[in-house]
Every structure is written in structure tokens, then in C-alpha cells.
Amino acid sequence: MTRFADKHTDPHPPTGAAETFDVVIVGGGPAGATAAADLAKAGHAVLLLDKPGRIKPCGGAIPPRLIRDFAIPDHLLVARIRAARMIAPSGKEVDMPVGDGFVGMVDRKDFDPWLRERAAAAGADLREAAFERVTRQGDGPALVHFTTGKGADLVHHAARARLVIGADGATSPVGRAEVPGHDKMRQVFAYHEIVRVPKAGEAGEAAIGPTRCDVFYQGRHSPDFYSWIFPHGDTASIGTGSARKGFSLRSSIRSLREATGLAEAETVRREGAPLPLKPLKRWDNGRDVLLAGDAAGVVAPASGEGIYYAMLGGRLAAEAAQVFLATGEAKALRLARRRFMRLHGRVFWILGMMQWVWYRSDGLRERFVSICRDKDVQQLTWDSYMNKELVRAKPAAHMRIFFKDLAHLFRWVSP
């Protein structure tokens, strides 16, 4: 673990006196912006630093639980999904209708700035800035160094903070410098292209259903994950992910676009980023740093869902921060991870096992998609996804699914 506590000389001294805050949050994505808004509403002095010019690759799905718990307005929803289409290696398709309600879709280029502006409206000091490092003088508070501007206009700043929250992504500079084990985080790389939805009569018109998410479980497009086409209103996200070194994500998307008739669709933008594979065992440094969102590893296995878990992680980080600020006890920082794992640790374990079992070969993927035809599977899947909790009220259905999974896994039935 790298520390800067004992360095007394600074190659880039800040301009002017250091400002003082209760909390400095590095990263203004869903986790950081949520933590900033909650802490500012609670009356704390919060500095939110966000590096401009980056949009995270993301399908953009948000469940009703997120919309409700975090008060997301309708105008941010670019589509309302009523079904998911699962596509097997053989090309067989299985539609899974949502039933009552819908899954919202957002575009991160608009969603994240709105969250940051909401945090600023709540009282957080929002700045476009690049994080540099954290230093300390003995037992004194953390000094967060950051820059604003570019080139000749680059200015070095520093801010004192009782607590630093690192919400700066899977490769979190805050986490790597401050939290033991962060540098060993296992990651998958995600890549997507935002394309303009073809108009009536244009090539690829039928490939994008305005109220349907298409999920491709095909090894040629991802050897260990899945690929997707998610509608965003006038645009769509076409993406994939893989942890396998040497696998070309760009070539995969080019192949998927060709296979679906979208090769000539206008490309609006391209984005790629690493995603964590599992929650870290530790989210704090035992002193004055706490992680949230991707920096803490909270992206769901198998599904890759991250927005809800990031925002929940940001909220739990804010709750732990308030206890820490009130008591001064560093052990309060552990509350964020403890509460998150109590709520979702079992779900993450189940999804991790599902990915390990079913994503290993096209033969297994074929059987996995076949399982999705089952009405019990569909209902329990959507109930759990929409409400973000395991459905315990139907033990008979769980048992039926368990035995059906075994039958498919051991090839007692045809896919």
C-alpha cells in the first residue's frame, strides 16, 4: 500500500491556502454523486471532484427499485423495456416478458451529469477536477490534491478532509493508494458503441426493438460474458465484455453489428472501461478513506448490472460517513460493506456461480437460454431484478427451478 503521509515536500504545491471540508468525494458517477447528495442534505460540507470528458460504457438499465428509491424523474428515461430477448449460440431466441411494470433505460451522458447537478443543488461543492493524490502530516487530516484546467491554465489545489470517499472507478487511484488489496482487483473489460437507430426502411431497422433488450449468449461475441443491444430511444447501445486477454472487443462488436444488419448504422460514440468482477473484501483504509461503486467492486456477476448497486453503495457510504463524522471512530467505515453484503451478498454469490456454471462454453450457453423458456424462471428472475431482493415466498417454484437446472446441466433434457 502506498502512503504519502511522510512526504514534506510537494513537487506541485497548491495555489493558495487549502480549503477544509468534512468529506471530499473523488468521482462523480452514480456512487459518488449519490453519496455527495445524501451528505450535503445532512448538512455536511462536501467537495465533489469529477474529471470531465468521460462517459462510462453502460447498457443503461435501471430497475423500478432504483427509480423509486432514488427519485429518478421520467424525463431521464430514454426507453421503457417490456421484455428481454435471450439469443443462444444456435440463434434460437427466447423472449422473457417483464409482466407488470417496466425496466427503465438511461443514457449515461445525461444521467450522470443530472446526478451531479442534484448533488450540487443539495449543497455539495461540485468541481471539474483531476485527482492527484492524498497526503498527510502525521496524525493530521487527509489533504486531497487535485488540479483544475489544462495546459497553461492548469492550477494545483488541495483540500483538507476528515474523510475521503473514492468513487473513481474500477482502477480507482484512491483505492490503489489507500486500501490494501485494491491493486489485485479482478476485472473484465466492457466496450460499447452508441449507434443511431435506423429509420423505417433502412438496414437494421428490425434489429432494435424499442421496448426490448437483446442479450446474446454467443461465444463468438464474448467467450466468457454476453453481448447486448439495448434501446435508448433514438439511439442504442451495442456492447460486450470479456476478461479474456487477447479477445478483441471492437472486432466482436463489428461482427455483431454485421450479423444484425447494423454495420451501416451511424456510430454516435464509442466507450470502453474496466469493470470489477466481485466486491472487494475491504472498502476502507481503517483511518479516513472509504470506497464506493466500481471502486469497491460492486458490479453484479453474470448480469454486469452496476448502476443500482453503485447508487446503493454511495448511499451506504454516506450513512457510514455520517457515523464516522459523528463519532470519529474509523470502525464506522466498515458499516458500508457490511450492510451491502447483508443485503446483496447472497445474490452476488448466486450470480457468480451462475456465470461460472453456464458461461463456460456454447453448449452450456445453449442450455442456459433454453432454461429461460420456463415460466417459473422468468417470473422469479424479473421479481428479483425489479425489486432487488430474493423472492422467498415461492419455495415450490425455487425447487422446480433447481431440478430443472440440474436436468439441463447434466443433459437429461434437450436444449
C-alpha positions as CSV (number, residue, x, y, z in Angstrom):
1,M,0.0,0.0,0.0
2,T,1.4,3.4,-1.0
3,R,1.3,6.2,1.6
4,F,2.2,9.9,1.2
5,A,1.9,10.8,4.9
6,D,5.6,11.4,5.5
7,K,6.4,13.4,2.4
8,H,7.0,17.0,3.4
9,T,8.0,18.4,0.1
10,D,5.4,18.8,-2.7
11,P,6.6,19.0,-6.4
12,H,3.3,20.8,-7.2
13,P,2.3,22.9,-4.2
14,P,-1.3,24.1,-4.3
15,T,-2.2,27.6,-5.2
16,G,-3.4,29.4,-2.1
17,A,-4.5,28.0,1.2
18,A,-6.1,24.6,1.5
19,E,-9.8,24.6,1.9
20,T,-11.5,22.4,4.5
21,F,-14.4,20.0,4.1
22,D,-16.0,17.3,6.1
23,V,-15.8,14.9,3.1
24,V,-14.0,15.1,-0.3
25,I,-15.5,12.7,-2.8
26,V,-13.4,11.7,-5.8
27,G,-15.6,10.6,-8.8
28,G,-19.0,12.0,-9.8
29,G,-20.6,8.9,-11.2
30,P,-23.8,7.3,-9.7
31,A,-22.0,6.3,-6.5
32,G,-20.1,9.5,-5.8
33,A,-22.9,11.8,-6.8
34,T,-25.4,9.9,-4.6
35,A,-23.0,10.0,-1.6
36,A,-22.5,13.7,-2.2
37,A,-26.2,14.5,-2.4
38,D,-27.0,12.5,0.8
39,L,-24.2,14.0,2.8
40,A,-24.9,17.5,1.7
41,K,-28.6,17.1,2.5
42,A,-27.5,16.0,6.0
43,G,-25.7,19.4,6.4
44,H,-22.1,18.3,5.8
45,A,-19.5,20.3,3.9
46,V,-18.8,18.2,0.8
47,L,-16.5,18.7,-2.1
48,L,-17.3,16.5,-5.2
49,L,-14.5,16.2,-7.7
50,D,-15.3,14.9,-11.2
51,K,-12.9,14.5,-14.1
52,P,-14.7,15.8,-17.2
53,G,-14.9,14.2,-20.7
54,R,-15.5,10.6,-19.8
55,I,-18.7,8.6,-20.3
56,K,-18.8,5.0,-18.9
57,P,-19.8,2.2,-21.3
58,C,-23.1,1.0,-19.9
59,G,-26.3,-0.6,-21.3
60,G,-28.2,1.8,-19.0
61,A,-30.8,-0.4,-17.5
62,I,-32.3,0.7,-14.1
63,P,-34.9,-1.3,-12.2
64,P,-38.1,0.2,-10.7
65,R,-36.5,-0.2,-7.2
66,L,-33.8,2.4,-8.3
67,I,-36.3,4.7,-9.8
68,R,-38.3,4.7,-6.6
69,D,-35.5,4.7,-4.0
70,F,-33.5,7.4,-5.7
71,A,-36.4,9.6,-7.1
72,I,-35.4,9.4,-10.8
73,P,-37.6,11.6,-12.9
74,D,-39.3,10.4,-16.1
75,H,-37.5,12.7,-18.4
76,L,-34.2,10.8,-17.8
77,L,-35.8,7.6,-19.1
78,V,-35.0,7.2,-22.8
79,A,-36.8,3.9,-23.1
80,R,-39.1,1.6,-21.1
81,I,-38.3,-2.1,-21.5
82,R,-41.1,-4.6,-21.5
83,A,-39.2,-7.8,-22.5
84,A,-35.7,-9.3,-22.8
85,R,-34.8,-11.5,-25.7
86,M,-32.2,-14.2,-24.9
87,I,-30.3,-15.4,-28.0
88,A,-28.5,-18.7,-27.9
89,P,-25.3,-19.7,-29.9
90,S,-27.6,-21.6,-32.3
91,G,-29.6,-18.4,-32.9
92,K,-32.6,-19.7,-31.0
93,E,-34.5,-16.8,-29.3
94,V,-36.3,-16.9,-26.0
95,D,-38.4,-13.8,-25.1
96,M,-38.9,-13.0,-21.4
97,P,-41.7,-10.5,-20.9
98,V,-41.4,-8.3,-17.9
99,G,-45.1,-8.6,-17.0
100,D,-46.4,-5.7,-14.9
101,G,-44.2,-2.6,-14.9
102,F,-41.1,-1.9,-17.0
103,V,-37.3,-1.6,-16.8
104,G,-36.1,2.0,-17.3
105,M,-33.2,2.8,-19.7
106,V,-30.9,5.8,-19.3
107,D,-28.1,7.3,-21.3
108,R,-25.1,7.9,-19.0
109,K,-24.1,11.0,-20.9
110,D,-27.2,12.7,-19.5
111,F,-27.9,10.6,-16.4
112,D,-24.5,11.1,-14.6
113,P,-24.5,14.9,-15.1
114,W,-28.0,15.1,-13.7
115,L,-27.0,13.2,-10.6
116,R,-24.0,15.6,-10.1
117,E,-26.2,18.6,-10.5
118,R,-28.7,17.2,-8.0
119,A,-25.8,16.8,-5.5
120,A,-24.7,20.5,-6.2
121,A,-28.3,21.6,-5.7
122,A,-28.3,19.8,-2.3
123,G,-25.3,21.9,-1.3
124,A,-22.2,19.9,-2.5
125,D,-19.3,21.9,-4.0
126,L,-19.0,20.4,-7.5
127,R,-15.8,20.9,-9.4
128,E,-14.4,19.6,-12.7
129,A,-11.1,18.4,-11.5
130,A,-8.5,15.6,-11.8
131,F,-7.5,13.9,-8.6
132,E,-3.7,13.6,-8.0
133,R,-3.0,12.1,-4.5
134,V,-3.7,12.1,-0.8
135,T,-1.0,13.3,1.7
136,R,-1.0,13.6,5.4
137,Q,1.1,15.3,8.0
138,G,1.5,12.8,10.9
139,D,-1.9,12.2,12.5
140,G,-3.5,15.2,10.8
141,P,-6.4,15.1,8.4
142,A,-6.1,13.9,4.8
143,L,-5.0,16.5,2.2
144,V,-6.5,15.8,-1.2
145,H,-4.5,17.2,-4.1
146,F,-6.2,17.9,-7.4
147,T,-5.9,20.0,-10.5
148,T,-8.3,22.2,-12.5
149,G,-7.9,23.5,-16.0
150,K,-5.4,22.3,-18.6
151,G,-2.1,23.3,-20.2
152,A,-1.1,26.8,-19.3
153,D,-4.3,27.2,-17.3
154,L,-3.6,24.1,-15.1
155,V,-3.9,25.0,-11.4
156,H,-3.0,22.8,-8.4
157,H,-5.3,22.7,-5.4
158,A,-5.5,21.0,-2.1
159,A,-8.4,20.4,0.3
160,R,-8.4,19.1,3.9
161,A,-11.0,16.4,4.6
162,R,-11.9,14.4,7.6
163,L,-13.0,11.7,5.2
164,V,-12.2,10.8,1.6
165,I,-14.6,8.7,-0.5
166,G,-13.1,7.1,-3.5
167,A,-15.8,6.6,-6.1
168,D,-13.4,6.8,-9.0
169,G,-14.0,3.6,-10.9
170,A,-12.6,0.1,-11.1
171,T,-9.0,1.3,-11.4
172,S,-9.5,3.8,-8.6
173,P,-6.3,5.7,-7.9
174,V,-7.7,6.4,-4.4
175,G,-8.3,2.7,-3.8
176,R,-5.0,1.6,-5.2
177,A,-3.1,4.1,-3.0
178,E,-5.1,3.7,0.2
179,V,-6.9,0.4,0.5
180,P,-5.0,-2.9,0.9
181,G,-5.7,-5.4,-1.8
182,H,-7.2,-3.0,-4.3
183,D,-4.4,-3.5,-6.8
184,K,-5.3,-7.2,-7.0
185,M,-9.0,-6.5,-8.0
186,R,-10.1,-8.8,-10.8
187,Q,-11.6,-7.0,-13.8
188,V,-13.5,-7.6,-17.0
189,F,-13.3,-5.0,-19.8
190,A,-16.5,-3.7,-21.3
191,Y,-16.9,-1.9,-24.6
192,H,-19.9,-0.5,-26.4
193,E,-20.9,1.7,-29.4
194,I,-23.8,4.0,-29.3
195,V,-25.5,4.0,-32.7
196,R,-28.3,5.9,-34.3
197,V,-31.5,3.7,-34.6
198,P,-32.2,3.0,-38.3
199,K,-35.3,4.7,-39.6
200,A,-38.1,2.8,-41.4
201,G,-36.8,1.1,-44.5
202,E,-33.1,1.4,-43.5
203,A,-30.8,-1.6,-43.0
204,G,-31.0,-3.0,-39.5
205,E,-34.4,-1.5,-38.8
206,A,-35.8,-4.7,-37.2
207,A,-32.7,-5.4,-35.1
208,I,-33.6,-2.9,-32.4
209,G,-36.9,-3.3,-30.6
210,P,-37.8,0.0,-28.9
211,T,-39.1,-1.8,-25.8
212,R,-36.9,-4.9,-25.8
213,C,-33.3,-5.7,-24.7
214,D,-31.5,-8.3,-26.7
215,V,-28.9,-10.4,-24.9
216,F,-26.5,-12.6,-27.0
217,Y,-25.1,-15.6,-25.2
218,Q,-22.7,-16.5,-28.1
219,G,-19.1,-17.4,-27.6
220,R,-18.0,-15.7,-30.9
221,H,-19.2,-12.3,-29.4
222,S,-17.9,-13.0,-25.9
223,P,-16.1,-16.1,-24.7
224,D,-17.0,-15.6,-21.0
225,F,-19.8,-13.0,-20.7
226,Y,-22.5,-11.8,-23.1
227,S,-23.2,-9.1,-25.7
228,W,-26.2,-6.8,-25.9
229,I,-28.3,-4.4,-27.9
230,F,-30.2,-2.1,-25.6
231,P,-32.5,0.6,-27.0
232,H,-32.0,4.2,-25.8
233,G,-34.8,5.9,-27.8
234,D,-33.3,7.4,-30.9
235,T,-30.0,5.6,-30.2
236,A,-29.0,2.2,-28.9
237,S,-26.1,0.7,-27.0
238,I,-24.3,-2.3,-28.7
239,G,-21.8,-3.8,-26.3
240,T,-19.9,-6.7,-25.0
241,G,-17.4,-7.6,-22.3
242,S,-14.7,-10.2,-21.6
243,A,-11.9,-10.9,-19.1
244,R,-10.0,-13.0,-21.6
245,K,-6.8,-11.4,-22.7
246,G,-6.3,-11.0,-26.4
247,F,-10.1,-11.1,-27.2
248,S,-10.9,-8.1,-29.4
249,L,-14.0,-6.4,-28.1
250,R,-14.0,-4.0,-31.1
251,S,-13.9,-6.9,-33.6
252,S,-16.7,-8.6,-31.6
253,I,-19.0,-5.5,-31.9
254,R,-18.1,-5.1,-35.6
255,S,-19.2,-8.8,-36.1
256,L,-22.4,-8.3,-34.0
257,R,-23.3,-5.3,-36.0
258,E,-22.8,-7.1,-39.2
259,A,-24.8,-10.1,-38.0
260,T,-27.8,-7.9,-37.0
261,G,-27.7,-5.6,-40.1
262,L,-26.4,-2.6,-38.1
263,A,-23.0,-2.3,-39.8
264,E,-24.0,0.8,-41.6
265,A,-25.9,2.4,-38.7
266,E,-24.4,5.8,-37.7
267,T,-22.0,5.5,-34.8
268,V,-22.5,8.3,-32.3
269,R,-19.7,7.5,-29.9
270,R,-17.5,4.6,-28.6
271,E,-16.7,3.9,-25.0
272,G,-14.7,1.3,-23.0
273,A,-13.7,0.7,-19.4
274,P,-12.8,-2.0,-16.9
275,L,-15.4,-3.4,-14.6
276,P,-14.8,-5.2,-11.3
277,L,-15.8,-8.9,-11.1
278,K,-16.6,-9.1,-7.4
279,P,-16.9,-6.9,-4.3
280,L,-13.6,-6.2,-2.6
281,K,-13.0,-7.8,0.8
282,R,-12.2,-4.4,2.2
283,W,-13.6,-0.9,1.3
284,D,-11.8,1.3,3.8
285,N,-8.2,2.0,5.0
286,G,-9.0,1.9,8.7
287,R,-8.4,5.6,9.0
288,D,-10.1,8.1,6.7
289,V,-10.8,6.6,3.3
290,L,-13.8,4.7,2.1
291,L,-14.6,3.3,-1.4
292,A,-18.0,3.2,-3.2
293,G,-19.3,1.9,-6.5
294,D,-17.0,0.3,-9.0
295,A,-14.1,1.3,-6.8
296,A,-15.5,-1.1,-4.2
297,G,-16.2,-3.8,-6.8
298,V,-20.0,-3.7,-6.7
299,V,-20.9,-4.8,-10.2
300,A,-23.2,-7.9,-10.3
301,P,-21.6,-11.1,-11.8
302,A,-23.4,-12.7,-14.7
303,S,-25.6,-9.6,-15.4
304,G,-23.0,-6.9,-15.2
305,E,-25.5,-4.6,-13.6
306,G,-23.9,-1.7,-11.9
307,I,-26.0,1.4,-11.6
308,Y,-28.3,0.3,-8.8
309,Y,-25.5,-1.2,-6.8
310,A,-23.3,1.8,-7.3
311,M,-26.1,4.2,-6.1
312,L,-26.9,1.9,-3.1
313,G,-23.2,1.7,-2.3
314,G,-23.0,5.5,-2.4
315,R,-25.9,5.8,-0.1
316,L,-24.4,3.3,2.3
317,A,-21.1,5.1,2.2
318,A,-22.8,8.3,3.1
319,E,-24.5,6.6,6.0
320,A,-21.2,5.1,7.3
321,A,-19.6,8.5,6.8
322,Q,-22.2,10.2,9.0
323,V,-21.5,7.8,11.8
324,F,-17.7,8.3,11.3
325,L,-18.1,12.1,11.4
326,A,-20.2,12.0,14.5
327,T,-18.1,9.6,16.5
328,G,-14.6,9.9,15.0
329,E,-14.3,6.1,15.1
330,A,-12.7,4.6,12.0
331,K,-14.5,1.3,12.6
332,A,-17.7,3.0,11.5
333,L,-16.4,3.0,7.9
334,R,-16.8,-0.8,7.8
335,L,-20.6,-0.4,8.0
336,A,-20.9,0.4,4.3
337,R,-19.6,-3.0,3.2
338,R,-21.2,-4.9,6.0
339,R,-24.7,-3.5,5.2
340,F,-24.2,-4.0,1.4
341,M,-23.2,-7.6,1.7
342,R,-26.0,-8.3,4.2
343,L,-28.4,-7.0,1.6
344,H,-26.9,-8.4,-1.6
345,G,-24.0,-10.8,-0.8
346,R,-26.1,-13.9,-1.4
347,V,-27.4,-12.5,-4.8
348,F,-23.8,-11.8,-5.9
349,W,-22.7,-15.3,-4.9
350,I,-25.6,-16.9,-6.8
351,L,-24.9,-14.8,-9.9
352,G,-21.2,-15.6,-9.7
353,M,-22.0,-19.3,-9.5
354,M,-24.4,-18.9,-12.4
355,Q,-21.8,-17.2,-14.6
356,W,-19.2,-19.9,-13.7
357,V,-21.5,-22.7,-14.5
358,W,-23.3,-21.5,-17.6
359,Y,-20.9,-19.1,-19.4
360,R,-18.0,-21.6,-20.0
361,S,-19.0,-22.9,-23.4
362,D,-21.5,-22.5,-26.2
363,G,-23.1,-25.9,-25.3
364,L,-23.8,-24.7,-21.8
365,R,-25.0,-21.3,-23.0
366,E,-27.4,-23.1,-25.3
367,R,-28.9,-24.9,-22.3
368,F,-28.9,-21.8,-20.2
369,V,-31.0,-19.9,-22.8
370,S,-33.3,-23.0,-23.0
371,I,-33.9,-22.8,-19.2
372,C,-35.1,-19.2,-19.8
373,R,-38.2,-20.5,-21.5
374,D,-39.5,-21.7,-18.2
375,K,-42.3,-19.5,-16.7
376,D,-41.0,-20.1,-13.2
377,V,-37.6,-18.9,-14.2
378,Q,-38.9,-15.9,-15.9
379,Q,-41.2,-14.8,-13.1
380,L,-38.6,-15.3,-10.3
381,T,-35.9,-13.6,-12.4
382,W,-38.0,-10.5,-13.0
383,D,-39.3,-10.4,-9.5
384,S,-35.8,-10.5,-8.1
385,Y,-34.4,-8.0,-10.6
386,M,-37.2,-5.4,-10.4
387,N,-37.3,-5.4,-6.6
388,K,-33.7,-6.2,-5.9
389,E,-34.3,-8.9,-3.4
390,L,-34.5,-12.7,-3.5
391,V,-38.1,-13.9,-3.7
392,R,-38.7,-16.2,-0.8
393,A,-42.5,-16.6,-1.0
394,K,-42.4,-19.3,-3.6
395,P,-40.3,-22.3,-2.3
396,A,-42.0,-24.7,-4.6
397,A,-41.0,-22.7,-7.6
398,H,-37.4,-22.5,-6.4
399,M,-37.3,-26.2,-6.1
400,R,-38.7,-26.7,-9.6
401,I,-36.0,-24.4,-11.0
402,F,-33.3,-26.2,-9.0
403,F,-34.2,-29.6,-10.5
404,K,-34.7,-28.1,-14.0
405,D,-31.2,-26.6,-13.8
406,L,-29.7,-29.9,-12.8
407,A,-31.6,-31.6,-15.7
408,H,-30.1,-29.1,-18.2
409,L,-26.6,-29.1,-16.7
410,F,-26.4,-32.9,-16.8
411,R,-28.1,-33.1,-20.2
412,W,-31.1,-35.1,-19.0
413,V,-33.2,-32.9,-21.3
414,S,-32.6,-31.5,-24.8
415,P,-31.9,-27.7,-25.1
